[in-house]
Amino acid sequence: MDWWNEKPMRLIQTNLREIDAMLDTDEYMRSLEDFSANVLLFNVGGIVANYPSSLEFHYVNPNLKDDFAGRVIERVHEKGMKFIARFDFSRLNQKCALPNPDWLYRSVDGEIVNYNGQVHTCINGYYQQEYSLHILREVAERYSIDGIFFNMHGYVTHDYSYNYYGVCQCGNCQKRFFEYTGHEQLPLREDPNDPVFRDYEKFRTETVRELFLKRVEIVKRINPHIAICNYTHSGTDIFRKESNTGMNRPLPEWNYSATENVRTVRGTWDGMAVSNSAVHFVDYAMRHTAVSPHLTGLRLAQNLVNGGWLDYYVIGTLINQDDRLCLDLVKDIYCFHQNHEDDYTGLQSLAEVCLIVPESSSIYESKNELKGIMRILAENHVQYDLLHDSMLQSPQIDKKLGRYKLLILADQRTMSDEAVGAVDRFVEQGGKLLATGFTSTCDLKGHPLGQIRLQSIGAKEFTLKPKAQGAYFRIREADKSIIHHFERIDLVYLCGEALECELEDEAFGLLGLIPSCMFGPPEKCYITEETNIPGLIYKHYGQGKSAYIPWGLGSHYEKLSNHGHSRLLMAALQDILGHREPLQVTAPALVEVSYYKGDSRRLVSAVNVSGQLGTAFHAPIPIRDIRFTLRSDSKPSRVYALRRSGDIPFVYSEGQVSLSLDELELFETIVIED
C-alpha cells in the first residue's frame, strides 16, 4: 500500500518566506516533533526556488546560503517523516517574467498584473505549459521527495488584494478557446447567463485538468511513489482542501467547512487520501495574525472524526508566529491523533443518506442550497455522506448510489442525460429521492432546457416564478395530516425564485403558493389570494419514491435559518419518504455527530459547535447527557471513549445498543467493539 493510504497523517505546512532560508534547522525540526507531525509540506519552487536551481528562469531565493531544501529533506527523512514539495507556477518574478511577455496573463484591458514584483502567468502560456515541467523534473530527479503539491493550479483572475482583472485575454487563451469551442471571442465577464461563458467554464475545467495530468505524468515517470497532492481529483493521490477565512466573504463563517471538505472526498473517490488544511491566519493581508483557536480546533476535530488527515498551515515556521494562542490546542489534538491513529484508520461511513455536492451548478449559487441542507441534516443528527456531482457521470455511479437508501439533490441544475438516467434508476429500483430547486433543468454545460428532466419527479412542465417579496406557502389542514410538527405553523415564507409546476397524473402536491401580498403599511398586511400551486410534490416511481421541493429551501435556511424551512425538509425526509436513522441521537442541535465502522468496531463521534456566536468563535460550552441508540446484531464486547479514556456503560436490548455521553467538550469518539 502506498504511504499516503496507510493511515490518516498529521501534516504541517510551513509556507516559508525568503528570509526563512537562514533558519536554524535543528530548532525547526524540534518544532515539528513537538507537534507530533509526520508529514512536512513547504515551498520548494515556482515563485521562489529554495534550492540552487540551474534553470535560467527559475528565480532563486536571494537569501540562499546553501542547498536549503536539500538539507531539510534529509533531516525530515532522518526523523522518519514524509516530505511534500510545494510549487506555485501562477506567478513569476518580474526579472524572469518581463523578458517573456507571451508567458503572461492579460486582463480585459490587455495589461499584465505585476503584484509586488510577481507577475501573473497564464495557464496556456509557455511557462506553465512547458517550463514548469523542467522545474518539476529538476526537483524530482535531484531530491528524494515523497510528494508534490501544486498551489493555485488554474486560472487566476484576482491578485492578493482581491482586485479582479477578468477572464484572461492573452493570445494563447484566444487560440485555444477557439480550437476548443469555435468561439472567436473570449467572454469579458463571468456571467452565468452568457452561453459563451458557460462554454468557457467547461474549457477552463478541461484545460486545467489537461495541464495537471501532464505535470503528473512527468513526476510519476521519474518516481511513481511520489504522491501527487492537489485541489482536483484527476491524477491526484492526496486531495488537498482548505478551511480558511476571508474578509470579503459572507458572514457568519461556514462552521461545517472541514466536514464538507473531508466527506466530499471520502464519499466520492475511493482510495484517495484527503488532507483538509486548517489555515492559521485570517486572510492574505492579515497573515501574521491567527483566527480564533477555537475555530482552528473545530476544523481539526471535524477532520479527525471523519477520517481525514490533520493539516495545519502557517506562514513562516511554527517558531516565529506572532499569534501563538492556538498552538497548545493544535499540539493537543495532534498528540491525541498520534496516540489513537489506529482507531481512525480504514473507516467506512454508516450513513444511509447521500447528498450530492452541486459543484457544476455553482455558477447559479447552488452551493448555498447545499450548505442550508447540510445545516438542517447536521442539526437534526441525520447521518449523510457527500458525493461530488462529477461522479454522476461515472460508470461506477450505480454501484456508488446502491449503498444508500436516500439520495438528496440540492438545486442540482446541471445534469447530463447519463446523470439523469442514473438517478431515475436509483429511484426505480427502490431508492428514495429528495430534490430541491431547479434540479435537472440544465444540461451539463449549464444551459437551461426549460423542463424538469428527471422522470422520477412528478412534474416536467413549469412556469418560472421570479423572486418577489411577500410570498408564502400555506400548510393546509389536509397537508398536516401527512407532514407533522406543523400544529402551530401555517405558513413558510418564500423569498426567491420558484417553479410553478404542473403535476403529472400520478403525482401529489402539498402546500399552496400565496403570491406576493401586501406587507406595508400594517393596515394593509393581509393575504388576499391563495393558489393550489404546490411547494412540495411527491410521487411513487417504480419501487421507489421521490419528494420534490421546487424552490430553494436550503438557500433560504442558509440565509436566515428559519424553523419552518428546517421542519419542512425533515417532514419530506421522514413523513413523505419514510426515512429512519440507524443512529438515534438525543442532543442539542449544536452537537454534530458522525457514524463510521472499522475492523470489528464502530465509531460514534460528536463535535461541539456551540462556540460560534455570530462572527466569533469561543470555547464550546460543555454539553451534558447526550444519548445514542444504534442498531446492532449482537451485544458489544466493550464500549469506551477515546478522549476521556474510559469505559461507557451501555444497555443491549432487542437488537439495539443504548448509551450516554456524560459531557462533551470540543469532541469525543465512542468506540463500540463488536
Sequence and secondary structure as in RCSB ss.txt:
>XXXX:A:sequence
MDWWNEKPMRLIQTNLREIDAMLDTDEYMRSLEDFSANVLLFNVGGIVANYPSSLEFHYVNPNLKDDFAGRVIER
VHEKGMKFIARFDFSRLNQKCALPNPDWLYRSVDGEIVNYNGQVHTCINGYYQQEYSLHILREVAERYSIDGIFF
NMHGYVTHDYSYNYYGVCQCGNCQKRFFEYTGHEQLPLREDPNDPVFRDYEKFRTETVRELFLKRVEIVKRINPH
IAICNYTHSGTDIFRKESNTGMNRPLPEWNYSATENVRTVRGTWDGMAVSNSAVHFVDYAMRHTAVSPHLTGLRL
AQNLVNGGWLDYYVIGTLINQDDRLCLDLVKDIYCFHQNHEDDYTGLQSLAEVCLIVPESSSIYESKNELKGIMR
ILAENHVQYDLLHDSMLQSPQIDKKLGRYKLLILADQRTMSDEAVGAVDRFVEQGGKLLATGFTSTCDLKGHPLG
QIRLQSIGAKEFTLKPKAQGAYFRIREADKSIIHHFERIDLVYLCGEALECELEDEAFGLLGLIPSCMFGPPEKC
YITEETNIPGLIYKHYGQGKSAYIPWGLGSHYEKLSNHGHSRLLMAALQDILGHREPLQVTAPALVEVSYYKGDS
RRLVSAVNVSGQLGTAFHAPIPIRDIRFTLRSDSKPSRVYALRRSGDIPFVYSEGQVSLSLDELELFETIVIED
>XXXX:A:secstr
  HHHHS  EEEEEE  GGGGGS HHHHHHHHHHTT  EEEEEEESSSBSS    TTS B TT  S HHHHHHHH
HHHTT EEEEEEE SEEEHHHHTT GGGB   TTS   EETTEEEB TTSHIIIIIHHHHHHHHHHHS  SEEEE
ES S   B TT  B  S   HHHHHHHHHHH  SS  SS  TT HHHHHHHHHHHHHHHHHHHHHHHHHHHH TT
SEEEESSSTT SEEEEEE   TTS SS  TTHHHHHHHHHHHHSTT EEEEEEE BSSGGGTTSB  HHHHHHHH
HHHHHTT BEEEEEES SSS S  TTHHHHHHHHHHHHHHTTTTSS EE   EEEEE GGGGGGTHHHHHHHHHH
HHHHTT  EEEEEGGGGGSTTHHHHHHT SEEEEES  B  HHHHHHHHHHHHTT EEEEETTTT B TT  B S
S   TTSSEEEEEEE   TTEEEE  HHHHTTS S TT  EEEE S EEEEEE TTEEEESEEE     SSGGG 
         SEEEEEETTEEEEEE B HHHHHHHH  HHHHHHHHHIIIIIS    SEEEES TTEEEEEEEETT
EEEEEEEE TTEETTEE     EEEEEEEEE SS  SEEEETTTTEE  EEEETTEEEEEEEEESSEEEEEEE 
